[in-house]
């Protein structure tokens, strides 16, 4: 109702402006005062009739098709002209011969305008039909459907492009959501598998001690050691899962802390030094100028996971090396070893959650280390990759943008 009233007022304002223009043209044209007054009355009457007609037609047009609206507008404009000519004829402003000629031309113009309105409305109606049809297909899940070019004017063409782009965005979002859901299911399945082993071991050993199946102090001590190992394994799983949950919640994007790469590497090497010394491994760091570069503290967890892997899979008296270099606003950190290497068929899967080259899946780690490292690096806007040859060692490369670049 408010929109119809606003449209009526707008038409009335345009009619008043047209009346004022008519008076100005008549005055400039040298019309006498009596004729000018008569013209004002006649044209004012025509303007009032036009505004009244629009007010009456608006509710009907709201329920009319697009073609009907276009034709109605064309007919109203032509009928307004006819009424004005009739008014001028009555006022003797034009001769009957001139009026007849003008009326004939107006009738022809009315037919042409109605035909033009139908043609334009047909194209617009077809464009709207395609919009409706394609949006209906989207509603049924067919996100591959596209509207395409409509050739129905910049407004409808722009709307079609926007909707097509929106459909493409929704399709990508759905694909990403399905990928995340699949990853989540795989994660839960793998975690259930890995939790079962230490929990079953703990349960069996606790029951054996509780039921006094074992009482020898040496055996009990060994059981306690095994229980401690299983507990550590469970704790590692929980910690890794907690960090994965933080990454899903966008914790990295919200961080603003910084750390020097040299200090990060120094801390990681210190935590892994005992394990390396126990195996007689040589730990080397070659950072160069990159040592003074600021980086995310999260790189410490990435490098820790990589170094733990390198130390575990490098035989005694081997070497583990950490390198770093700057190139084109990017920081590349490498962890390489002289270990057993990774088989070619296993290399593409080393960053999968719970993947282990060892089929027995033993050890105190959760199997999430490399998957977590990959997730952290990608959240930092970087990439991580692995190169390896069996019996020749492996190299893991982390490349991230330097902070502020």
VEXDREN-2710 file (C-alpha; in Angstrom, 1 decimal):
% VEXDREN-2710
k/r/px/py/pz
1/UNK/0.0/0.0/0.0
2/UNK/2.8/2.4/0.8
3/UNK/4.6/1.6/-2.4
4/UNK/1.4/2.3/-4.5
5/UNK/0.9/5.6/-2.7
6/UNK/4.5/6.6/-3.4
7/UNK/4.1/5.7/-7.1
8/UNK/0.9/7.7/-7.3
9/UNK/2.6/10.7/-5.7
10/UNK/5.5/10.4/-8.1
11/UNK/3.2/10.4/-11.1
12/UNK/1.4/13.3/-9.7
13/UNK/4.6/15.2/-9.2
14/UNK/5.7/14.5/-12.8
15/UNK/2.2/15.6/-14.1
16/UNK/2.5/18.9/-12.1
17/UNK/6.1/19.4/-13.6
18/UNK/4.7/18.8/-17.0
19/UNK/1.9/21.3/-16.4
20/UNK/4.4/23.9/-15.3
21/UNK/6.5/23.2/-18.4
22/UNK/3.4/23.6/-20.6
23/UNK/2.6/27.0/-19.0
24/UNK/6.2/28.1/-19.5
25/UNK/6.2/27.1/-23.2
26/UNK/2.8/28.8/-23.7
27/UNK/4.0/32.0/-22.0
28/UNK/7.2/32.1/-24.0
29/UNK/5.3/31.3/-27.2
30/UNK/3.3/34.5/-26.8
31/UNK/-0.1/33.0/-25.8
32/UNK/-2.6/35.5/-24.6
33/UNK/-3.7/35.4/-20.9
34/UNK/-7.3/34.0/-21.6
35/UNK/-5.9/31.3/-23.8
36/UNK/-3.1/30.5/-21.3
37/UNK/-5.7/30.2/-18.5
38/UNK/-7.8/27.9/-20.6
39/UNK/-4.8/25.8/-21.5
40/UNK/-3.8/25.5/-17.8
41/UNK/-7.4/24.3/-17.0
42/UNK/-7.4/21.7/-19.7
43/UNK/-3.9/20.4/-19.2
44/UNK/-4.5/20.4/-15.4
45/UNK/-7.6/18.3/-15.9
46/UNK/-5.6/15.9/-18.1
47/UNK/-2.9/15.6/-15.4
48/UNK/-5.4/14.9/-12.7
49/UNK/-7.1/12.2/-14.9
50/UNK/-3.6/10.7/-15.5
51/UNK/-2.8/10.5/-11.8
52/UNK/-6.2/9.1/-11.0
53/UNK/-5.8/6.4/-13.7
54/UNK/-2.4/5.4/-12.3
55/UNK/-3.8/5.2/-8.8
56/UNK/-6.6/2.9/-10.0
57/UNK/-4.4/0.8/-12.2
58/UNK/-1.6/0.2/-9.7
59/UNK/-3.4/-2.6/-7.7
60/UNK/-4.3/-4.3/-11.0
61/UNK/-0.8/-4.0/-12.4
62/UNK/0.6/-5.6/-9.3
63/UNK/-1.2/-8.8/-10.2
64/UNK/-0.5/-8.6/-13.9
65/UNK/2.3/-10.3/-15.9
66/UNK/5.3/-8.4/-17.0
67/UNK/4.0/-8.2/-20.6
68/UNK/0.7/-6.8/-19.3
69/UNK/2.5/-4.1/-17.4
70/UNK/4.6/-3.0/-20.3
71/UNK/1.6/-2.8/-22.6
72/UNK/-0.4/-1.0/-20.0
73/UNK/2.3/1.7/-19.6
74/UNK/2.5/2.2/-23.4
75/UNK/-1.3/2.5/-23.7
76/UNK/-1.6/4.9/-20.8
77/UNK/1.0/7.1/-22.3
78/UNK/-0.7/7.1/-25.7
79/UNK/-4.1/7.6/-24.2
80/UNK/-2.8/10.6/-22.3
81/UNK/-1.6/12.1/-25.5
82/UNK/-4.9/11.5/-27.2
83/UNK/-6.8/13.2/-24.3
84/UNK/-4.4/16.1/-24.5
85/UNK/-5.0/16.5/-28.2
86/UNK/-8.8/16.3/-27.6
87/UNK/-8.5/19.0/-25.0
88/UNK/-6.6/21.2/-27.3
89/UNK/-9.1/20.7/-30.1
90/UNK/-12.0/21.6/-27.8
91/UNK/-10.1/24.7/-26.7
92/UNK/-9.7/25.6/-30.4
93/UNK/-5.9/25.6/-30.0
94/UNK/-5.7/23.5/-33.1
95/UNK/-7.9/23.1/-36.1
96/UNK/-10.1/20.0/-36.6
97/UNK/-8.0/19.0/-39.6
98/UNK/-4.7/19.3/-37.6
99/UNK/-6.3/17.4/-34.7
100/UNK/-7.4/14.6/-37.0
101/UNK/-3.9/14.3/-38.5
102/UNK/-2.4/14.3/-35.0
103/UNK/-4.9/11.7/-33.8
104/UNK/-4.1/9.5/-36.7
105/UNK/-0.4/9.7/-35.9
106/UNK/-1.1/9.0/-32.3
107/UNK/-3.1/5.9/-33.1
108/UNK/-0.3/4.6/-35.2
109/UNK/2.2/5.5/-32.4
110/UNK/0.0/3.7/-29.9
111/UNK/0.1/0.5/-32.0
112/UNK/3.8/0.7/-32.4
113/UNK/4.5/1.4/-28.7
114/UNK/2.2/-1.5/-27.7
115/UNK/4.1/-3.8/-30.1
116/UNK/7.4/-2.6/-28.9
117/UNK/6.3/-3.1/-25.3
118/UNK/5.4/-6.7/-26.1
119/UNK/8.8/-7.4/-27.7
120/UNK/10.7/-5.9/-24.8
121/UNK/8.5/-7.6/-22.3
122/UNK/8.9/-10.9/-24.1
123/UNK/12.7/-10.8/-23.7
124/UNK/12.5/-9.7/-20.1
125/UNK/9.8/-12.4/-19.3
126/UNK/12.0/-15.1/-20.9
127/UNK/15.0/-13.9/-18.8
128/UNK/13.0/-14.0/-15.6
129/UNK/11.7/-17.5/-16.6
130/UNK/15.3/-18.7/-16.9
131/UNK/16.2/-17.2/-13.6
132/UNK/13.2/-19.0/-12.0
133/UNK/14.0/-22.3/-13.7
134/UNK/17.7/-22.2/-12.8
135/UNK/17.1/-21.2/-9.2
136/UNK/14.6/-24.1/-8.9
137/UNK/17.3/-26.5/-10.1
138/UNK/19.6/-25.1/-7.4
139/UNK/16.9/-25.7/-4.9
140/UNK/16.9/-29.4/-5.8
141/UNK/20.7/-29.6/-5.3
142/UNK/21.8/-29.2/-8.9
143/UNK/24.5/-26.6/-8.3
144/UNK/26.1/-27.2/-11.7
145/UNK/23.1/-25.3/-13.4
146/UNK/24.0/-21.9/-14.7
147/UNK/21.8/-19.1/-16.0
148/UNK/24.3/-17.8/-18.5
149/UNK/24.0/-14.7/-20.7
150/UNK/20.4/-13.3/-20.8
151/UNK/20.8/-10.4/-23.2
152/UNK/17.9/-8.7/-21.3
153/UNK/19.6/-5.5/-20.2
154/UNK/22.4/-4.7/-17.8
155/UNK/20.2/-5.1/-14.7
156/UNK/19.0/-8.7/-15.4
157/UNK/22.4/-9.6/-16.9
158/UNK/24.1/-8.4/-13.8
159/UNK/21.7/-10.3/-11.6
160/UNK/22.4/-13.5/-13.6
161/UNK/26.1/-13.1/-13.2
162/UNK/25.8/-12.5/-9.5
163/UNK/23.6/-15.6/-9.0
164/UNK/25.9/-17.8/-11.1
165/UNK/28.9/-16.7/-9.1
166/UNK/26.9/-17.3/-5.9
167/UNK/26.0/-20.9/-7.1
168/UNK/29.7/-21.5/-7.8
169/UNK/30.7/-20.3/-4.3
170/UNK/28.0/-22.5/-2.7
171/UNK/29.2/-25.5/-4.7
172/UNK/32.8/-24.9/-3.6
173/UNK/31.7/-24.5/0.0
174/UNK/29.6/-27.7/-0.1
175/UNK/32.6/-29.6/-1.6
176/UNK/34.8/-28.2/1.1
177/UNK/32.3/-29.2/3.8
178/UNK/32.0/-32.7/2.4
179/UNK/35.8/-33.0/2.3
180/UNK/36.0/-31.8/6.0
181/UNK/33.2/-34.2/7.0
182/UNK/35.0/-37.1/5.3
183/UNK/38.3/-36.1/7.0
184/UNK/36.5/-35.9/10.3
185/UNK/35.0/-39.4/9.8
186/UNK/38.4/-40.8/8.9
187/UNK/39.9/-39.1/11.9
188/UNK/37.3/-40.6/14.3
189/UNK/37.8/-44.0/12.8
190/UNK/41.5/-43.9/13.0
191/UNK/41.5/-42.4/16.5
192/UNK/39.1/-45.2/17.6
193/UNK/41.6/-47.7/16.3
194/UNK/44.6/-46.1/17.9
195/UNK/42.8/-45.6/21.2
196/UNK/41.8/-49.3/21.4
197/UNK/45.4/-50.5/21.5
198/UNK/46.7/-48.6/24.6
199/UNK/43.4/-48.8/26.4
200/UNK/43.3/-52.6/26.0
201/UNK/46.9/-52.9/27.1
202/UNK/46.2/-50.7/30.2
203/UNK/43.1/-52.6/31.0
204/UNK/44.8/-56.0/30.8
205/UNK/47.8/-55.0/32.8
206/UNK/45.7/-53.2/35.5
207/UNK/43.5/-56.3/35.9
208/UNK/46.6/-58.6/36.1
209/UNK/48.1/-56.5/38.9
210/UNK/44.7/-56.0/40.6
211/UNK/43.8/-59.7/40.5
212/UNK/47.4/-60.6/41.6
213/UNK/48.0/-62.6/38.5
214/UNK/51.5/-61.2/38.6
215/UNK/53.2/-60.5/41.8
216/UNK/56.9/-60.7/41.0
217/UNK/58.4/-57.3/41.7
218/UNK/60.3/-57.3/38.4
219/UNK/57.2/-58.2/36.4
220/UNK/55.1/-55.6/38.2
221/UNK/57.8/-53.0/37.5
222/UNK/57.7/-53.9/33.8
223/UNK/53.9/-53.6/33.8
224/UNK/54.1/-50.2/35.4
225/UNK/56.6/-49.1/32.7
226/UNK/54.3/-50.4/30.0
227/UNK/51.3/-48.6/31.6
228/UNK/53.3/-45.4/31.7
229/UNK/54.1/-45.8/28.0
230/UNK/50.4/-46.4/27.1
231/UNK/49.4/-43.4/29.2
232/UNK/52.0/-41.2/27.4
233/UNK/50.6/-42.4/24.1
234/UNK/47.1/-41.5/25.1
235/UNK/48.2/-38.1/26.3
236/UNK/50.0/-37.5/23.0
237/UNK/46.7/-38.3/21.1
238/UNK/44.7/-36.0/23.3
239/UNK/47.2/-33.1/22.9
240/UNK/47.3/-33.5/19.1
241/UNK/43.6/-33.6/18.9
242/UNK/43.3/-30.5/21.0
243/UNK/45.7/-28.7/18.6
244/UNK/43.7/-29.9/15.6
245/UNK/40.5/-28.6/17.2
246/UNK/42.2/-25.2/17.7
247/UNK/43.2/-25.1/14.1
248/UNK/39.6/-25.8/13.0
249/UNK/38.4/-22.9/15.2
250/UNK/40.9/-20.6/13.4
251/UNK/43.2/-20.1/16.4
252/UNK/46.2/-19.3/14.2
253/UNK/44.5/-16.5/12.4
254/UNK/43.8/-14.8/15.7
255/UNK/47.4/-15.0/17.0
256/UNK/49.7/-12.0/16.9
257/UNK/52.7/-13.3/18.8
258/UNK/56.1/-13.5/17.1
259/UNK/59.3/-15.5/17.7
260/UNK/62.8/-15.6/16.3
261/UNK/63.4/-18.6/14.1
262/UNK/66.8/-19.2/15.8
263/UNK/65.2/-19.3/19.2
264/UNK/62.4/-21.6/18.0
265/UNK/64.9/-24.1/16.4
266/UNK/67.2/-23.9/19.5
267/UNK/64.2/-24.8/21.8
268/UNK/63.2/-27.7/19.6
269/UNK/66.7/-29.1/19.4
270/UNK/67.0/-28.9/23.1
271/UNK/63.9/-31.0/23.7
272/UNK/65.0/-33.7/21.2
273/UNK/68.7/-33.7/22.2
274/UNK/68.3/-36.5/24.8
275/UNK/66.7/-38.9/22.3
276/UNK/69.3/-38.1/19.7
277/UNK/72.2/-38.6/22.1
278/UNK/70.8/-41.9/23.2
279/UNK/71.1/-43.1/19.6
280/UNK/74.4/-41.4/19.0
281/UNK/72.9/-39.1/16.3
282/UNK/74.6/-35.9/15.2
283/UNK/72.2/-32.9/15.4
284/UNK/73.2/-30.0/13.2
285/UNK/71.6/-26.6/12.6
286/UNK/72.5/-24.4/9.6
287/UNK/70.2/-21.3/9.7
288/UNK/72.4/-18.5/8.4
289/UNK/70.7/-15.0/8.2
290/UNK/67.3/-16.6/8.5
291/UNK/68.0/-17.2/12.2
292/UNK/67.0/-13.6/12.9
293/UNK/63.7/-13.8/11.0
294/UNK/60.4/-13.4/12.9
295/UNK/58.0/-16.3/12.6
296/UNK/54.9/-17.8/14.2
297/UNK/55.6/-19.7/17.5
298/UNK/53.5/-22.5/15.9
299/UNK/56.5/-23.4/13.8
300/UNK/58.0/-24.9/17.0
301/UNK/55.4/-27.6/17.0
302/UNK/55.9/-28.2/13.3
303/UNK/59.7/-28.6/13.7
304/UNK/59.3/-30.7/16.8
305/UNK/57.1/-33.2/15.0
306/UNK/59.5/-33.3/12.0
307/UNK/62.6/-33.8/14.3
308/UNK/60.9/-36.5/16.3
309/UNK/60.2/-38.4/13.1
310/UNK/63.7/-37.8/11.8
311/UNK/65.3/-39.1/15.0
312/UNK/63.0/-42.1/15.3
313/UNK/63.8/-43.2/11.7
314/UNK/67.5/-42.5/11.6
315/UNK/69.8/-45.4/12.7
316/UNK/72.6/-45.0/15.2
317/UNK/75.5/-42.7/14.3
318/UNK/73.4/-41.0/11.7
319/UNK/72.9/-37.3/11.1
320/UNK/69.8/-35.0/11.4
321/UNK/70.2/-31.5/10.0
322/UNK/67.9/-28.4/10.3
323/UNK/68.5/-25.8/7.6
324/UNK/66.8/-22.4/6.7
325/UNK/67.1/-19.8/4.0
326/UNK/65.2/-16.7/2.7
327/UNK/64.1/-16.3/-0.8
328/UNK/61.6/-13.8/-2.3
329/UNK/59.8/-13.0/0.9
330/UNK/59.5/-16.7/1.8
331/UNK/61.1/-18.6/4.6
332/UNK/62.1/-22.2/3.9
333/UNK/63.0/-24.5/6.7
334/UNK/64.3/-28.0/6.0
335/UNK/64.7/-31.1/8.2
336/UNK/66.8/-33.8/6.6
337/UNK/68.2/-37.1/7.9
338/UNK/70.3/-40.0/6.9
339/UNK/67.7/-42.5/7.9
340/UNK/65.9/-45.4/6.4
341/UNK/63.9/-43.3/4.0
342/UNK/60.3/-43.7/2.8
343/UNK/59.0/-46.0/0.1
344/UNK/57.8/-44.4/-3.0
345/UNK/54.3/-45.8/-2.6
346/UNK/54.1/-44.4/1.0
347/UNK/55.5/-41.0/0.3
348/UNK/52.2/-39.4/-0.9
349/UNK/50.5/-40.5/2.3
350/UNK/52.9/-39.4/5.0
351/UNK/50.8/-36.3/5.8
352/UNK/47.6/-38.3/6.2
353/UNK/46.3/-38.6/9.7
354/UNK/47.3/-41.8/11.5
355/UNK/49.4/-43.0/8.6
356/UNK/52.5/-45.0/9.6
357/UNK/54.9/-46.7/7.3
358/UNK/55.2/-49.4/10.0
359/UNK/52.3/-51.8/9.6
360/UNK/52.4/-52.7/13.3
361/UNK/51.5/-49.1/14.2
362/UNK/53.5/-49.2/17.4
363/UNK/55.2/-46.4/19.2
364/UNK/54.4/-43.7/21.7
365/UNK/53.2/-41.2/19.1
366/UNK/49.6/-40.6/18.0
367/UNK/50.1/-40.9/14.3
368/UNK/48.9/-37.3/14.0
369/UNK/52.3/-35.6/14.0
370/UNK/52.8/-35.0/10.3
371/UNK/49.1/-34.4/9.7
372/UNK/49.1/-31.7/12.4
373/UNK/52.3/-30.2/11.0
374/UNK/50.7/-29.9/7.5
375/UNK/47.6/-28.3/9.0
376/UNK/49.6/-25.7/10.9
377/UNK/51.8/-24.8/7.9
378/UNK/48.8/-24.5/5.6
379/UNK/47.0/-22.3/8.2
380/UNK/50.1/-20.1/8.2
381/UNK/49.7/-19.7/4.4
382/UNK/52.6/-22.0/3.5
383/UNK/53.3/-25.4/2.1
384/UNK/55.1/-28.6/3.4
385/UNK/56.5/-31.3/1.2
386/UNK/58.6/-34.5/1.6
387/UNK/61.3/-36.0/-0.6
388/UNK/62.9/-39.3/0.2
389/UNK/64.7/-42.4/-1.2
390/UNK/64.8/-45.7/0.6
391/UNK/68.0/-46.2/2.6
392/UNK/69.2/-42.7/1.5
393/UNK/67.3/-40.6/4.0
394/UNK/64.5/-38.0/3.8
395/UNK/64.0/-34.3/3.6
396/UNK/60.9/-32.4/4.8
397/UNK/60.6/-28.8/3.6
398/UNK/58.4/-26.1/5.2
399/UNK/57.9/-22.9/3.2
400/UNK/55.9/-20.0/4.8
401/UNK/55.7/-16.3/4.0
402/UNK/57.8/-14.1/6.2
403/UNK/55.8/-12.1/8.7
404/UNK/54.9/-8.7/7.3
405/UNK/55.4/-9.8/3.6
END
